Amino acid sequence: MDWPAPLTVREISVELRCTEDEVRGLIRDGELRTVACGIRPGLVPRHEFDAYVRRLEHRRRDSHRSSTTP
């Protein structure tokens, strides 16, 4: 089975509804990992992006749960 094609910074920004600079910040902070592709890495494997989205949803659920706890 082949891996899906890696995503560009632009494609991720569209999926996350944020700016390309914010996506680059996620990469700098280690939230998203890129594949090596020359001098400026900018491709994120689909499985890395999916894992980030799962972590983000988990954090949102936890913060919502803690904000509703008396």
N, C-alpha and C positions, 0 to 999 in steps of 0.2 A: 504494500500500500504506500503510495506516495504522500508526502506531506503537502498540505495546501501551500500555495505561494505565500511568501512573507508579505507583510503589509508595509506600505510606505507611511511616513509621518503624516502625509496629507490624508490618506485613507483612515488612519487611526483618529485623526482630529475630527473627521466627519462622523465616524462611529461614536466617538465620545462627546460630540458636540462641544468641542473646545478649540482653541487656536493651535496652530502648529508649534508655536513657542511653548505652549503648555505641555504638549506631547514631548518636545525636546527636554523640558524640565523633568518629566517623568523618567526619561531615559538617563539624564544626568544623575537623578536621585536613586537610580537602580530599581525603580518600580517596573520598568520595561527593559528587557534585554534585547539587544540587536544582534544580528549576524554580521560577521566580518564581510565588508563589501567595499574595500578600497580605503581611502584616506578618511572619509566621513561616513561612519556607519549610520544607516538610516532605515534599514529594513528590520522589522520585528516579526519573528515567526508567529504564525497564527496561534500556536499552542501557548506561547508566552503571553500574547494579548488576551486570550481566553482566560488564562490563569489570573491575570491582573483584574479582569472584569469580575471574576468570582470573588477575589479578595475585596474588591471595592464594594460589591453587594453585601458581603459578609460584614464589613465595617459599618455600612449604612444600617443594616439590621441591628447590629450591636449598639450603635449610638442611639437608634430610635428606641430600642428596648430599655437602655439605661436612662434615657430622658423621660420615659413614662413611668419609671419605677419611683414610688414615693420615698 
